[in-house]
């Protein structure tokens, strides 16, 4: 949003009379330290000429999309782990089969 508006960190610091300092704007741009506060988001939206509500909706949609991607990657990761090391995941099933065989008299006694 800031990049699209073409505002520098110094300009934002000057326009907001230090309300959003050069260092804080730099941190927001670089996504370091604390996430942007709501008050900062609204100030930046106003400065950049962006509708904050529309922007929040876009952020929410992107967050949902990223959650779905992360969930799919988790499932793929687990499937890959099982495929690469099936004996580790068969262990519980084997123990249950052994117990069942013992109950049915599988040891010959």
N, C-alpha and C positions, 0 to 999 in steps of 0.2 A: 504494500500500500504506500509506504513512504518512498520507495524507489520509483514507483509509477508516478508519483506526484512531482518527482524531481527536486525534492527538498533536501538540503544538506543537514547534517547534525547541527551545525552552527546556526543555520537559519531557524531551525525548530527551537533551539535554545533561545535565540533572540526573540522570535515571535511570541513564545510563551513566557518571556521574561524570566527564564530560568525554571519555570514550572516543569518543563521536561529538559533536563540538562543535556549538554553535549554527550557526556559519558553515559547517561541513561538511554538516550536515543541510540548510541552506538551498541549498547548491550541488547537493546530490543532488536536492532537490525541483525546482530550476530547470533541472536537467540541464546545468550549467555545470562547467567545469574537468574534472578527471579523472572517469571513470566510477566507479560504486560498486565498491568492492573486495569480494571474496568475504566477508571477515570482517565488513565493514559490512553486507552483505546478510543474513548470518545473524543478526547482532545485531538488525537492524531487523525481520527476520521474527519473531524471538522476542518482541520488544517489541510487535509488532502482532498477535500471535497467529495468524500465517500459517504454514502448512506450507511450509518453504523448497523442498522437493523438488517439490511440486505447483506452486509458483510458478515454479520454474525450467522446468518442463515447459511452462507457459503462455508463458513468455518465449521458449522455443525455437520453439513453434508460431507465435507472432507474428513472430518473425524469419524463419521460412521463408515465411510469407504475404507479408511485406514484400519478400523476395527475388523471389518470383514476380511481384508487382506491378511491381517495378523492372524486371525482365526484360521484361515485357510492354510497359511504357512505353518501354524502350529500342528495342524492335522497332517500336513505333508511331512513335517519333521518327524513326528511320531511314527508315521508309516515307514519312512526311510529307516528309522532306527530299528524298527521291528524287522524290516526286510534285510538289513545288514547284520542283524544279530538275533535270528529267530530262536536259537536255543535258550537264550536268556528269558524269553517271553513264554516259552513252552514249559518252563520249569514248574510253574504253578499247576498247569494242566496235568503234567506228568505225575506230580505228587498226588493229585486228586485221583488219577487213574490207578495209581499204586494202592491207595487206600481202598478203593472200590474192589480191586482184585483181591485184596486181603479179606474183605468182608464176605466175598463170595467163595472163600476157601481156596484162593489161588496159590497158597503156599503148600498144599498137599496134606494138610493135617485134618 
